[in-house]
Amino acid sequence: MITREEIQNIAILSKLFIDENELDTLTQDMAQIITFADTINTAVEELEDFEDINNLSNVFREDEVLPSYDRSLILKNVDGGENGYFPVKKRV
């Protein structure tokens, strides 16, 4: 259980001003938040497989290596092809 003094200490560390009238309400709210967090921490983990939770399957196709165009046919229309590559001028 969290106390008023702990709430005041948190407020000081956070550089927040808490009115004395609001301290009791804030203490109760913080206690409820901590209780809720504790119930989440104590929840039993189900050992269900989450990999196929939405019943979706992989829609991607397998990679296939396909033959490409012959490099010499591609470069035959390029003036000054160098070592099988397109020459690209450097931009200034």
PyMOL Python script that loads the backbone (N, CA, C, O; Angstrom):
from pymol import cmd

cmd.read_pdbstr("""\
ATOM      1  N   MET A   1       0.844  -1.177   0.000  1.00  0.00           N
ATOM      2  CA  MET A   1       0.000   0.000   0.000  1.00  0.00           C
ATOM      3  C   MET A   1       0.886   1.235   0.000  1.00  0.00           C
ATOM      4  O   MET A   1       1.897   1.286   0.701  1.00  0.00           O
ATOM      5  N   ILE A   2       0.515   2.191  -0.760  1.00  0.00           N
ATOM      6  CA  ILE A   2       1.279   3.430  -0.850  1.00  0.00           C
ATOM      7  C   ILE A   2       0.759   4.423   0.190  1.00  0.00           C
ATOM      8  O   ILE A   2      -0.438   4.482   0.469  1.00  0.00           O
ATOM      9  N   THR A   3       1.664   5.185   0.744  1.00  0.00           N
ATOM     10  CA  THR A   3       1.274   6.117   1.809  1.00  0.00           C
ATOM     11  C   THR A   3       1.285   7.555   1.301  1.00  0.00           C
ATOM     12  O   THR A   3       1.792   7.857   0.220  1.00  0.00           O
ATOM     13  N   ARG A   4       0.707   8.431   2.123  1.00  0.00           N
ATOM     14  CA  ARG A   4       0.696   9.858   1.791  1.00  0.00           C
ATOM     15  C   ARG A   4       2.114  10.406   1.684  1.00  0.00           C
ATOM     16  O   ARG A   4       2.412  11.228   0.818  1.00  0.00           O
ATOM     17  N   GLU A   5       2.982   9.938   2.579  1.00  0.00           N
ATOM     18  CA  GLU A   5       4.361  10.414   2.584  1.00  0.00           C
ATOM     19  C   GLU A   5       5.083  10.019   1.290  1.00  0.00           C
ATOM     20  O   GLU A   5       5.881  10.790   0.756  1.00  0.00           O
ATOM     21  N   GLU A   6       4.798   8.825   0.800  1.00  0.00           N
ATOM     22  CA  GLU A   6       5.415   8.395  -0.461  1.00  0.00           C
ATOM     23  C   GLU A   6       4.926   9.240  -1.634  1.00  0.00           C
ATOM     24  O   GLU A   6       5.705   9.582  -2.523  1.00  0.00           O
ATOM     25  N   ILE A   7       3.642   9.576  -1.636  1.00  0.00           N
ATOM     26  CA  ILE A   7       3.089  10.433  -2.681  1.00  0.00           C
ATOM     27  C   ILE A   7       3.738  11.822  -2.606  1.00  0.00           C
ATOM     28  O   ILE A   7       4.092  12.402  -3.632  1.00  0.00           O
ATOM     29  N   GLN A   8       3.891  12.347  -1.388  1.00  0.00           N
ATOM     30  CA  GLN A   8       4.539  13.648  -1.233  1.00  0.00           C
ATOM     31  C   GLN A   8       5.988  13.601  -1.704  1.00  0.00           C
ATOM     32  O   GLN A   8       6.469  14.544  -2.332  1.00  0.00           O
ATOM     33  N   ASN A   9       6.678  12.515  -1.405  1.00  0.00           N
ATOM     34  CA  ASN A   9       8.067  12.361  -1.828  1.00  0.00           C
ATOM     35  C   ASN A   9       8.168  12.290  -3.354  1.00  0.00           C
ATOM     36  O   ASN A   9       9.061  12.896  -3.948  1.00  0.00           O
ATOM     37  N   ILE A  10       7.253  11.552  -3.985  1.00  0.00           N
ATOM     38  CA  ILE A  10       7.228  11.468  -5.454  1.00  0.00           C
ATOM     39  C   ILE A  10       6.946  12.848  -6.044  1.00  0.00           C
ATOM     40  O   ILE A  10       7.548  13.234  -7.046  1.00  0.00           O
ATOM     41  N   ALA A  11       6.034  13.583  -5.424  1.00  0.00           N
ATOM     42  CA  ALA A  11       5.704  14.928  -5.898  1.00  0.00           C
ATOM     43  C   ALA A  11       6.916  15.857  -5.793  1.00  0.00           C
ATOM     44  O   ALA A  11       7.171  16.654  -6.697  1.00  0.00           O
ATOM     45  N   ILE A  12       7.647  15.755  -4.710  1.00  0.00           N
ATOM     46  CA  ILE A  12       8.853  16.588  -4.543  1.00  0.00           C
ATOM     47  C   ILE A  12       9.891  16.230  -5.598  1.00  0.00           C
ATOM     48  O   ILE A  12      10.481  17.115  -6.216  1.00  0.00           O
ATOM     49  N   LEU A  13      10.116  14.925  -5.807  1.00  0.00           N
ATOM     50  CA  LEU A  13      11.085  14.498  -6.811  1.00  0.00           C
ATOM     51  C   LEU A  13      10.667  14.906  -8.221  1.00  0.00           C
ATOM     52  O   LEU A  13      11.514  15.179  -9.071  1.00  0.00           O
ATOM     53  N   SER A  14       9.354  14.945  -8.466  1.00  0.00           N
ATOM     54  CA  SER A  14       8.821  15.320  -9.778  1.00  0.00           C
ATOM     55  C   SER A  14       8.652  16.818  -9.926  1.00  0.00           C
ATOM     56  O   SER A  14       8.275  17.310 -10.989  1.00  0.00           O
ATOM     57  N   LYS A  15       8.935  17.541  -8.849  1.00  0.00           N
ATOM     58  CA  LYS A  15       8.769  18.998  -8.822  1.00  0.00           C
ATOM     59  C   LYS A  15       7.330  19.395  -9.147  1.00  0.00           C
ATOM     60  O   LYS A  15       7.072  20.320  -9.917  1.00  0.00           O
ATOM     61  N   LEU A  16       6.395  18.651  -8.523  1.00  0.00           N
ATOM     62  CA  LEU A  16       4.970  18.926  -8.679  1.00  0.00           C
ATOM     63  C   LEU A  16       4.408  19.418  -7.353  1.00  0.00           C
ATOM     64  O   LEU A  16       4.824  18.972  -6.284  1.00  0.00           O
ATOM     65  N   PHE A  17       3.466  20.334  -7.437  1.00  0.00           N
ATOM     66  CA  PHE A  17       2.777  20.797  -6.237  1.00  0.00           C
ATOM     67  C   PHE A  17       1.474  20.031  -6.114  1.00  0.00           C
ATOM     68  O   PHE A  17       0.682  19.977  -7.055  1.00  0.00           O
ATOM     69  N   ILE A  18       1.258  19.441  -4.952  1.00  0.00           N
ATOM     70  CA  ILE A  18       0.014  18.723  -4.685  1.00  0.00           C
ATOM     71  C   ILE A  18      -0.649  19.394  -3.496  1.00  0.00           C
ATOM     72  O   ILE A  18      -0.061  19.506  -2.421  1.00  0.00           O
ATOM     73  N   ASP A  19      -1.865  19.832  -3.702  1.00  0.00           N
ATOM     74  CA  ASP A  19      -2.642  20.472  -2.648  1.00  0.00           C
ATOM     75  C   ASP A  19      -2.960  19.440  -1.572  1.00  0.00           C
ATOM     76  O   ASP A  19      -3.208  18.277  -1.891  1.00  0.00           O
ATOM     77  N   GLU A  20      -2.956  19.832  -0.347  1.00  0.00           N
ATOM     78  CA  GLU A  20      -3.239  18.935   0.780  1.00  0.00           C
ATOM     79  C   GLU A  20      -4.612  18.297   0.648  1.00  0.00           C
ATOM     80  O   GLU A  20      -4.805  17.159   1.078  1.00  0.00           O
ATOM     81  N   ASN A  21      -5.580  19.015   0.056  1.00  0.00           N
ATOM     82  CA  ASN A  21      -6.927  18.474  -0.125  1.00  0.00           C
ATOM     83  C   ASN A  21      -6.969  17.353  -1.162  1.00  0.00           C
ATOM     84  O   ASN A  21      -7.836  16.482  -1.103  1.00  0.00           O
ATOM     85  N   GLU A  22      -6.048  17.376  -2.093  1.00  0.00           N
ATOM     86  CA  GLU A  22      -6.019  16.364  -3.159  1.00  0.00           C
ATOM     87  C   GLU A  22      -5.162  15.163  -2.796  1.00  0.00           C
ATOM     88  O   GLU A  22      -5.183  14.160  -3.509  1.00  0.00           O
ATOM     89  N   LEU A  23      -4.422  15.239  -1.726  1.00  0.00           N
ATOM     90  CA  LEU A  23      -3.454  14.194  -1.379  1.00  0.00           C
ATOM     91  C   LEU A  23      -4.126  12.859  -1.082  1.00  0.00           C
ATOM     92  O   LEU A  23      -3.632  11.819  -1.517  1.00  0.00           O
ATOM     93  N   ASP A  24      -5.238  12.860  -0.352  1.00  0.00           N
ATOM     94  CA  ASP A  24      -5.925  11.605  -0.033  1.00  0.00           C
ATOM     95  C   ASP A  24      -6.475  10.940  -1.290  1.00  0.00           C
ATOM     96  O   ASP A  24      -6.341   9.729  -1.466  1.00  0.00           O
ATOM     97  N   THR A  25      -7.089  11.726  -2.157  1.00  0.00           N
ATOM     98  CA  THR A  25      -7.641  11.179  -3.398  1.00  0.00           C
ATOM     99  C   THR A  25      -6.529  10.624  -4.281  1.00  0.00           C
ATOM    100  O   THR A  25      -6.664   9.545  -4.858  1.00  0.00           O
ATOM    101  N   LEU A  26      -5.432  11.368  -4.381  1.00  0.00           N
ATOM    102  CA  LEU A  26      -4.310  10.919  -5.200  1.00  0.00           C
ATOM    103  C   LEU A  26      -3.686   9.642  -4.636  1.00  0.00           C
ATOM    104  O   LEU A  26      -3.267   8.767  -5.395  1.00  0.00           O
ATOM    105  N   THR A  27      -3.624   9.535  -3.329  1.00  0.00           N
ATOM    106  CA  THR A  27      -3.088   8.332  -2.691  1.00  0.00           C
ATOM    107  C   THR A  27      -3.962   7.117  -3.010  1.00  0.00           C
ATOM    108  O   THR A  27      -3.444   6.042  -3.315  1.00  0.00           O
ATOM    109  N   GLN A  28      -5.284   7.288  -2.941  1.00  0.00           N
ATOM    110  CA  GLN A  28      -6.193   6.187  -3.276  1.00  0.00           C
ATOM    111  C   GLN A  28      -6.080   5.803  -4.751  1.00  0.00           C
ATOM    112  O   GLN A  28      -6.062   4.619  -5.087  1.00  0.00           O
ATOM    113  N   ASP A  29      -6.005   6.801  -5.628  1.00  0.00           N
ATOM    114  CA  ASP A  29      -5.872   6.521  -7.058  1.00  0.00           C
ATOM    115  C   ASP A  29      -4.581   5.772  -7.355  1.00  0.00           C
ATOM    116  O   ASP A  29      -4.571   4.814  -8.128  1.00  0.00           O
ATOM    117  N   MET A  30      -3.501   6.214  -6.741  1.00  0.00           N
ATOM    118  CA  MET A  30      -2.210   5.555  -6.963  1.00  0.00           C
ATOM    119  C   MET A  30      -2.236   4.129  -6.418  1.00  0.00           C
ATOM    120  O   MET A  30      -1.646   3.234  -7.023  1.00  0.00           O
ATOM    121  N   ALA A  31      -2.901   3.901  -5.300  1.00  0.00           N
ATOM    122  CA  ALA A  31      -3.020   2.549  -4.747  1.00  0.00           C
ATOM    123  C   ALA A  31      -3.793   1.651  -5.708  1.00  0.00           C
ATOM    124  O   ALA A  31      -3.437   0.485  -5.883  1.00  0.00           O
ATOM    125  N   GLN A  32      -4.850   2.181  -6.334  1.00  0.00           N
ATOM    126  CA  GLN A  32      -5.608   1.390  -7.311  1.00  0.00           C
ATOM    127  C   GLN A  32      -4.766   1.070  -8.544  1.00  0.00           C
ATOM    128  O   GLN A  32      -4.848  -0.030  -9.092  1.00  0.00           O
ATOM    129  N   ILE A  33      -3.968   2.021  -8.970  1.00  0.00           N
ATOM    130  CA  ILE A  33      -3.089   1.785 -10.126  1.00  0.00           C
ATOM    131  C   ILE A  33      -2.075   0.694  -9.810  1.00  0.00           C
ATOM    132  O   ILE A  33      -1.834  -0.193 -10.629  1.00  0.00           O
ATOM    133  N   ILE A  34      -1.484   0.761  -8.627  1.00  0.00           N
ATOM    134  CA  ILE A  34      -0.492  -0.244  -8.236  1.00  0.00           C
ATOM    135  C   ILE A  34      -1.138  -1.612  -8.075  1.00  0.00           C
ATOM    136  O   ILE A  34      -0.542  -2.621  -8.452  1.00  0.00           O
ATOM    137  N   THR A  35      -2.346  -1.664  -7.522  1.00  0.00           N
ATOM    138  CA  THR A  35      -3.063  -2.931  -7.385  1.00  0.00           C
ATOM    139  C   THR A  35      -3.350  -3.535  -8.757  1.00  0.00           C
ATOM    140  O   THR A  35      -3.196  -4.741  -8.955  1.00  0.00           O
ATOM    141  N   PHE A  36      -3.765  -2.695  -9.698  1.00  0.00           N
ATOM    142  CA  PHE A  36      -4.021  -3.176 -11.056  1.00  0.00           C
ATOM    143  C   PHE A  36      -2.738  -3.704 -11.699  1.00  0.00           C
ATOM    144  O   PHE A  36      -2.756  -4.743 -12.358  1.00  0.00           O
ATOM    145  N   ALA A  37      -1.628  -2.992 -11.509  1.00  0.00           N
ATOM    146  CA  ALA A  37      -0.345  -3.445 -12.061  1.00  0.00           C
ATOM    147  C   ALA A  37       0.067  -4.777 -11.437  1.00  0.00           C
ATOM    148  O   ALA A  37       0.634  -5.631 -12.119  1.00  0.00           O
ATOM    149  N   ASP A  38      -0.211  -4.960 -10.158  1.00  0.00           N
ATOM    150  CA  ASP A  38       0.115  -6.228  -9.505  1.00  0.00           C
ATOM    151  C   ASP A  38      -0.718  -7.378 -10.070  1.00  0.00           C
ATOM    152  O   ASP A  38      -0.213  -8.492 -10.206  1.00  0.00           O
ATOM    153  N   THR A  39      -1.988  -7.126 -10.401  1.00  0.00           N
ATOM    154  CA  THR A  39      -2.804  -8.194 -10.992  1.00  0.00           C
ATOM    155  C   THR A  39      -2.289  -8.569 -12.371  1.00  0.00           C
ATOM    156  O   THR A  39      -2.355  -9.735 -12.760  1.00  0.00           O
ATOM    157  N   ILE A  40      -1.780  -7.601 -13.109  1.00  0.00           N
ATOM    158  CA  ILE A  40      -1.189  -7.923 -14.413  1.00  0.00           C
ATOM    159  C   ILE A  40       0.060  -8.771 -14.226  1.00  0.00           C
ATOM    160  O   ILE A  40       0.277  -9.731 -14.965  1.00  0.00           O
ATOM    161  N   ASN A  41       0.885  -8.421 -13.237  1.00  0.00           N
ATOM    162  CA  ASN A  41       2.119  -9.176 -12.995  1.00  0.00           C
ATOM    163  C   ASN A  41       1.847 -10.596 -12.515  1.00  0.00           C
ATOM    164  O   ASN A  41       2.652 -11.492 -12.768  1.00  0.00           O
ATOM    165  N   THR A  42       0.726 -10.821 -11.826  1.00  0.00           N
ATOM    166  CA  THR A  42       0.435 -12.155 -11.301  1.00  0.00           C
ATOM    167  C   THR A  42      -0.442 -12.977 -12.249  1.00  0.00           C
ATOM    168  O   THR A  42      -0.780 -14.120 -11.943  1.00  0.00           O
ATOM    169  N   ALA A  43      -0.807 -12.409 -13.382  1.00  0.00           N
ATOM    170  CA  ALA A  43      -1.656 -13.135 -14.331  1.00  0.00           C
ATOM    171  C   ALA A  43      -0.923 -14.378 -14.841  1.00  0.00           C
ATOM    172  O   ALA A  43       0.287 -14.358 -15.066  1.00  0.00           O
ATOM    173  N   VAL A  44      -1.674 -15.436 -15.012  1.00  0.00           N
ATOM    174  CA  VAL A  44      -1.105 -16.686 -15.486  1.00  0.00           C
ATOM    175  C   VAL A  44      -0.920 -16.583 -16.999  1.00  0.00           C
ATOM    176  O   VAL A  44      -1.824 -16.198 -17.740  1.00  0.00           O
ATOM    177  N   GLU A  45       0.263 -16.936 -17.411  1.00  0.00           N
ATOM    178  CA  GLU A  45       0.563 -16.890 -18.844  1.00  0.00           C
ATOM    179  C   GLU A  45       0.015 -18.145 -19.503  1.00  0.00           C
ATOM    180  O   GLU A  45       0.329 -19.266 -19.102  1.00  0.00           O
ATOM    181  N   GLU A  46      -0.807 -17.935 -20.515  1.00  0.00           N
ATOM    182  CA  GLU A  46      -1.315 -19.072 -21.264  1.00  0.00           C
ATOM    183  C   GLU A  46      -0.243 -19.526 -22.224  1.00  0.00           C
ATOM    184  O   GLU A  46       0.455 -18.707 -22.822  1.00  0.00           O
ATOM    185  N   LEU A  47      -0.115 -20.803 -22.371  1.00  0.00           N
ATOM    186  CA  LEU A  47       0.930 -21.358 -23.226  1.00  0.00           C
ATOM    187  C   LEU A  47       0.422 -21.568 -24.641  1.00  0.00           C
ATOM    188  O   LEU A  47       0.738 -22.574 -25.275  1.00  0.00           O
ATOM    189  N   GLU A  48      -0.355 -20.630 -25.132  1.00  0.00           N
ATOM    190  CA  GLU A  48      -0.896 -20.715 -26.474  1.00  0.00           C
ATOM    191  C   GLU A  48       0.124 -20.163 -27.460  1.00  0.00           C
ATOM    192  O   GLU A  48       0.827 -19.194 -27.176  1.00  0.00           O
ATOM    193  N   ASP A  49       0.190 -20.794 -28.613  1.00  0.00           N
ATOM    194  CA  ASP A  49       1.114 -20.347 -29.641  1.00  0.00           C
ATOM    195  C   ASP A  49       0.550 -19.100 -30.317  1.00  0.00           C
ATOM    196  O   ASP A  49      -0.541 -19.142 -30.884  1.00  0.00           O
ATOM    197  N   PHE A  50       1.283 -18.001 -30.259  1.00  0.00           N
ATOM    198  CA  PHE A  50       0.809 -16.746 -30.823  1.00  0.00           C
ATOM    199  C   PHE A  50       1.266 -16.531 -32.259  1.00  0.00           C
ATOM    200  O   PHE A  50       0.963 -15.496 -32.852  1.00  0.00           O
ATOM    201  N   GLU A  51       1.979 -17.477 -32.820  1.00  0.00           N
ATOM    202  CA  GLU A  51       2.496 -17.287 -34.173  1.00  0.00           C
ATOM    203  C   GLU A  51       1.369 -17.195 -35.192  1.00  0.00           C
ATOM    204  O   GLU A  51       1.451 -16.412 -36.138  1.00  0.00           O
ATOM    205  N   ASP A  52       0.335 -17.976 -35.010  1.00  0.00           N
ATOM    206  CA  ASP A  52      -0.756 -18.002 -35.981  1.00  0.00           C
ATOM    207  C   ASP A  52      -2.047 -17.539 -35.313  1.00  0.00           C
ATOM    208  O   ASP A  52      -3.090 -18.174 -35.468  1.00  0.00           O
ATOM    209  N   ILE A  53      -1.978 -16.436 -34.572  1.00  0.00           N
ATOM    210  CA  ILE A  53      -3.113 -15.995 -33.771  1.00  0.00           C
ATOM    211  C   ILE A  53      -4.273 -15.519 -34.637  1.00  0.00           C
ATOM    212  O   ILE A  53      -5.426 -15.643 -34.223  1.00  0.00           O
ATOM    213  N   ASN A  54      -4.011 -14.983 -35.814  1.00  0.00           N
ATOM    214  CA  ASN A  54      -5.068 -14.485 -36.680  1.00  0.00           C
ATOM    215  C   ASN A  54      -5.366 -15.422 -37.844  1.00  0.00           C
ATOM    216  O   ASN A  54      -6.067 -15.048 -38.784  1.00  0.00           O
ATOM    217  N   ASN A  55      -4.841 -16.620 -37.780  1.00  0.00           N
ATOM    218  CA  ASN A  55      -5.023 -17.625 -38.835  1.00  0.00           C
ATOM    219  C   ASN A  55      -4.586 -17.114 -40.202  1.00  0.00           C
ATOM    220  O   ASN A  55      -5.226 -17.397 -41.215  1.00  0.00           O
ATOM    221  N   LEU A  56      -3.493 -16.361 -40.222  1.00  0.00           N
ATOM    222  CA  LEU A  56      -2.945 -15.864 -41.470  1.00  0.00           C
ATOM    223  C   LEU A  56      -1.778 -16.731 -41.898  1.00  0.00           C
ATOM    224  O   LEU A  56      -1.068 -17.288 -41.061  1.00  0.00           O
ATOM    225  N   SER A  57      -1.586 -16.842 -43.177  1.00  0.00           N
ATOM    226  CA  SER A  57      -0.438 -17.584 -43.670  1.00  0.00           C
ATOM    227  C   SER A  57       0.459 -16.637 -44.445  1.00  0.00           C
ATOM    228  O   SER A  57       0.048 -15.538 -44.818  1.00  0.00           O
ATOM    229  N   ASN A  58       1.662 -17.065 -44.678  1.00  0.00           N
ATOM    230  CA  ASN A  58       2.622 -16.260 -45.400  1.00  0.00           C
ATOM    231  C   ASN A  58       2.163 -16.110 -46.844  1.00  0.00           C
ATOM    232  O   ASN A  58       1.985 -17.104 -47.549  1.00  0.00           O
ATOM    233  N   VAL A  59       1.974 -14.879 -47.283  1.00  0.00           N
ATOM    234  CA  VAL A  59       1.481 -14.637 -48.632  1.00  0.00           C
ATOM    235  C   VAL A  59       2.616 -14.356 -49.609  1.00  0.00           C
ATOM    236  O   VAL A  59       2.373 -14.141 -50.796  1.00  0.00           O
ATOM    237  N   PHE A  60       3.833 -14.356 -49.126  1.00  0.00           N
ATOM    238  CA  PHE A  60       4.968 -14.101 -49.995  1.00  0.00           C
ATOM    239  C   PHE A  60       5.368 -15.379 -50.725  1.00  0.00           C
ATOM    240  O   PHE A  60       5.288 -16.481 -50.182  1.00  0.00           O
ATOM    241  N   ARG A  61       5.787 -15.202 -51.933  1.00  0.00           N
ATOM    242  CA  ARG A  61       6.224 -16.361 -52.704  1.00  0.00           C
ATOM    243  C   ARG A  61       7.689 -16.648 -52.379  1.00  0.00           C
ATOM    244  O   ARG A  61       8.401 -15.788 -51.860  1.00  0.00           O
ATOM    245  N   GLU A  62       8.112 -17.822 -52.680  1.00  0.00           N
ATOM    246  CA  GLU A  62       9.510 -18.191 -52.494  1.00  0.00           C
ATOM    247  C   GLU A  62      10.373 -17.444 -53.514  1.00  0.00           C
ATOM    248  O   GLU A  62       9.931 -17.185 -54.633  1.00  0.00           O
ATOM    249  N   ASP A  63      11.579 -17.107 -53.132  1.00  0.00           N
ATOM    250  CA  ASP A  63      12.499 -16.467 -54.064  1.00  0.00           C
ATOM    251  C   ASP A  63      12.948 -17.476 -55.105  1.00  0.00           C
ATOM    252  O   ASP A  63      13.327 -18.602 -54.782  1.00  0.00           O
ATOM    253  N   GLU A  64      12.899 -17.055 -56.352  1.00  0.00           N
ATOM    254  CA  GLU A  64      13.360 -17.917 -57.437  1.00  0.00           C
ATOM    255  C   GLU A  64      14.399 -17.154 -58.249  1.00  0.00           C
ATOM    256  O   GLU A  64      14.213 -15.979 -58.565  1.00  0.00           O
ATOM    257  N   VAL A  65      15.474 -17.820 -58.577  1.00  0.00           N
ATOM    258  CA  VAL A  65      16.495 -17.228 -59.428  1.00  0.00           C
ATOM    259  C   VAL A  65      16.070 -17.464 -60.861  1.00  0.00           C
ATOM    260  O   VAL A  65      15.938 -18.605 -61.302  1.00  0.00           O
ATOM    261  N   LEU A  66      15.856 -16.372 -61.590  1.00  0.00           N
ATOM    262  CA  LEU A  66      15.435 -16.453 -62.978  1.00  0.00           C
ATOM    263  C   LEU A  66      16.553 -15.944 -63.873  1.00  0.00           C
ATOM    264  O   LEU A  66      17.325 -15.073 -63.472  1.00  0.00           O
ATOM    265  N   PRO A  67      16.641 -16.478 -65.074  1.00  0.00           N
ATOM    266  CA  PRO A  67      17.691 -15.989 -65.965  1.00  0.00           C
ATOM    267  C   PRO A  67      17.442 -14.530 -66.329  1.00  0.00           C
ATOM    268  O   PRO A  67      16.300 -14.101 -66.495  1.00  0.00           O
ATOM    269  N   SER A  68      18.522 -13.784 -66.447  1.00  0.00           N
ATOM    270  CA  SER A  68      18.441 -12.375 -66.769  1.00  0.00           C
ATOM    271  C   SER A  68      18.818 -12.168 -68.232  1.00  0.00           C
ATOM    272  O   SER A  68      19.159 -13.123 -68.930  1.00  0.00           O
ATOM    273  N   TYR A  69      18.757 -10.937 -68.688  1.00  0.00           N
ATOM    274  CA  TYR A  69      19.191 -10.637 -70.043  1.00  0.00           C
ATOM    275  C   TYR A  69      20.696 -10.787 -70.136  1.00  0.00           C
ATOM    276  O   TYR A  69      21.417 -10.625 -69.151  1.00  0.00           O
ATOM    277  N   ASP A  70      21.150 -11.094 -71.321  1.00  0.00           N
ATOM    278  CA  ASP A  70      22.582 -11.201 -71.566  1.00  0.00           C
ATOM    279  C   ASP A  70      23.199  -9.801 -71.444  1.00  0.00           C
ATOM    280  O   ASP A  70      22.685  -8.848 -72.028  1.00  0.00           O
ATOM    281  N   ARG A  71      24.269  -9.676 -70.709  1.00  0.00           N
ATOM    282  CA  ARG A  71      24.902  -8.392 -70.459  1.00  0.00           C
ATOM    283  C   ARG A  71      25.402  -7.741 -71.743  1.00  0.00           C
ATOM    284  O   ARG A  71      25.309  -6.525 -71.905  1.00  0.00           O
ATOM    285  N   SER A  72      25.925  -8.543 -72.640  1.00  0.00           N
ATOM    286  CA  SER A  72      26.442  -7.970 -73.889  1.00  0.00           C
ATOM    287  C   SER A  72      25.317  -7.379 -74.727  1.00  0.00           C
ATOM    288  O   SER A  72      25.531  -6.382 -75.417  1.00  0.00           O
ATOM    289  N   LEU A  73      24.107  -7.974 -74.684  1.00  0.00           N
ATOM    290  CA  LEU A  73      22.978  -7.420 -75.419  1.00  0.00           C
ATOM    291  C   LEU A  73      22.517  -6.096 -74.805  1.00  0.00           C
ATOM    292  O   LEU A  73      22.108  -5.186 -75.527  1.00  0.00           O
ATOM    293  N   ILE A  74      22.582  -5.991 -73.523  1.00  0.00           N
ATOM    294  CA  ILE A  74      22.177  -4.763 -72.850  1.00  0.00           C
ATOM    295  C   ILE A  74      23.158  -3.638 -73.155  1.00  0.00           C
ATOM    296  O   ILE A  74      22.750  -2.505 -73.409  1.00  0.00           O
ATOM    297  N   LEU A  75      24.453  -3.950 -73.131  1.00  0.00           N
ATOM    298  CA  LEU A  75      25.477  -2.926 -73.285  1.00  0.00           C
ATOM    299  C   LEU A  75      25.812  -2.607 -74.740  1.00  0.00           C
ATOM    300  O   LEU A  75      26.626  -1.717 -74.986  1.00  0.00           O
ATOM    301  N   LYS A  76      25.223  -3.292 -75.703  1.00  0.00           N
ATOM    302  CA  LYS A  76      25.615  -3.059 -77.092  1.00  0.00           C
ATOM    303  C   LYS A  76      25.193  -1.673 -77.583  1.00  0.00           C
ATOM    304  O   LYS A  76      25.808  -1.152 -78.513  1.00  0.00           O
ATOM    305  N   ASN A  77      24.175  -1.064 -76.995  1.00  0.00           N
ATOM    306  CA  ASN A  77      23.727   0.261 -77.406  1.00  0.00           C
ATOM    307  C   ASN A  77      24.353   1.390 -76.585  1.00  0.00           C
ATOM    308  O   ASN A  77      24.016   2.558 -76.776  1.00  0.00           O
ATOM    309  N   VAL A  78      25.250   1.047 -75.684  1.00  0.00           N
ATOM    310  CA  VAL A  78      25.872   2.048 -74.828  1.00  0.00           C
ATOM    311  C   VAL A  78      27.261   2.345 -75.374  1.00  0.00           C
ATOM    312  O   VAL A  78      28.064   1.438 -75.595  1.00  0.00           O
ATOM    313  N   ASP A  79      27.529   3.619 -75.584  1.00  0.00           N
ATOM    314  CA  ASP A  79      28.872   3.996 -76.009  1.00  0.00           C
ATOM    315  C   ASP A  79      29.805   3.952 -74.812  1.00  0.00           C
ATOM    316  O   ASP A  79      29.532   4.549 -73.771  1.00  0.00           O
ATOM    317  N   GLY A  80      30.875   3.260 -74.970  1.00  0.00           N
ATOM    318  CA  GLY A  80      31.913   3.241 -73.941  1.00  0.00           C
ATOM    319  C   GLY A  80      31.580   2.417 -72.724  1.00  0.00           C
ATOM    320  O   GLY A  80      32.009   2.771 -71.625  1.00  0.00           O
ATOM    321  N   GLY A  81      30.834   1.330 -72.862  1.00  0.00           N
ATOM    322  CA  GLY A  81      30.596   0.459 -71.719  1.00  0.00           C
ATOM    323  C   GLY A  81      31.912  -0.045 -71.166  1.00  0.00           C
ATOM    324  O   GLY A  81      32.772  -0.498 -71.922  1.00  0.00           O
ATOM    325  N   GLU A  82      32.078   0.027 -69.867  1.00  0.00           N
ATOM    326  CA  GLU A  82      33.356  -0.318 -69.255  1.00  0.00           C
ATOM    327  C   GLU A  82      33.226  -1.558 -68.389  1.00  0.00           C
ATOM    328  O   GLU A  82      32.506  -1.560 -67.391  1.00  0.00           O
ATOM    329  N   ASN A  83      33.919  -2.597 -68.775  1.00  0.00           N
ATOM    330  CA  ASN A  83      33.994  -3.838 -67.994  1.00  0.00           C
ATOM    331  C   ASN A  83      32.612  -4.386 -67.626  1.00  0.00           C
ATOM    332  O   ASN A  83      32.413  -4.911 -66.530  1.00  0.00           O
ATOM    333  N   GLY A  84      31.667  -4.258 -68.554  1.00  0.00           N
ATOM    334  CA  GLY A  84      30.348  -4.807 -68.326  1.00  0.00           C
ATOM    335  C   GLY A  84      29.434  -3.937 -67.480  1.00  0.00           C
ATOM    336  O   GLY A  84      28.416  -4.416 -66.981  1.00  0.00           O
ATOM    337  N   TYR A  85      29.781  -2.657 -67.309  1.00  0.00           N
ATOM    338  CA  TYR A  85      28.970  -1.748 -66.505  1.00  0.00           C
ATOM    339  C   TYR A  85      28.597  -0.510 -67.303  1.00  0.00           C
ATOM    340  O   TYR A  85      29.287  -0.161 -68.261  1.00  0.00           O
ATOM    341  N   PHE A  86      27.516   0.158 -66.920  1.00  0.00           N
ATOM    342  CA  PHE A  86      27.151   1.421 -67.525  1.00  0.00           C
ATOM    343  C   PHE A  86      28.036   2.512 -66.946  1.00  0.00           C
ATOM    344  O   PHE A  86      28.151   2.630 -65.726  1.00  0.00           O
ATOM    345  N   PRO A  87      28.651   3.295 -67.785  1.00  0.00           N
ATOM    346  CA  PRO A  87      29.406   4.439 -67.246  1.00  0.00           C
ATOM    347  C   PRO A  87      28.449   5.542 -66.818  1.00  0.00           C
ATOM    348  O   PRO A  87      27.544   5.901 -67.571  1.00  0.00           O
ATOM    349  N   VAL A  88      28.637   6.075 -65.633  1.00  0.00           N
ATOM    350  CA  VAL A  88      27.781   7.130 -65.102  1.00  0.00           C
ATOM    351  C   VAL A  88      28.669   8.324 -64.785  1.00  0.00           C
ATOM    352  O   VAL A  88      29.675   8.201 -64.085  1.00  0.00           O
ATOM    353  N   LYS A  89      28.281   9.485 -65.313  1.00  0.00           N
ATOM    354  CA  LYS A  89      29.065  10.679 -65.074  1.00  0.00           C
ATOM    355  C   LYS A  89      28.799  11.188 -63.659  1.00  0.00           C
ATOM    356  O   LYS A  89      27.673  11.137 -63.164  1.00  0.00           O
ATOM    357  N   LYS A  90      29.845  11.672 -63.031  1.00  0.00           N
ATOM    358  CA  LYS A  90      29.725  12.207 -61.692  1.00  0.00           C
ATOM    359  C   LYS A  90      29.074  13.581 -61.753  1.00  0.00           C
ATOM    360  O   LYS A  90      29.469  14.424 -62.558  1.00  0.00           O
ATOM    361  N   ARG A  91      28.079  13.807 -60.906  1.00  0.00           N
ATOM    362  CA  ARG A  91      27.428  15.125 -60.838  1.00  0.00           C
ATOM    363  C   ARG A  91      28.230  16.056 -59.973  1.00  0.00           C
ATOM    364  O   ARG A  91      28.787  15.656 -58.950  1.00  0.00           O
ATOM    365  N   VAL A  92      28.285  17.270 -60.379  1.00  0.00           N
ATOM    366  CA  VAL A  92      29.052  18.261 -59.627  1.00  0.00           C
ATOM    367  C   VAL A  92      28.150  19.068 -58.737  1.00  0.00           C
ATOM    368  O   VAL A  92      28.620  19.955 -58.025  1.00  0.00           O
TER     369      VAL A  92
END
""", "prot")
cmd.dss("prot")
cmd.show_as("cartoon", "prot")
cmd.util.cbc("prot")
cmd.orient("prot")
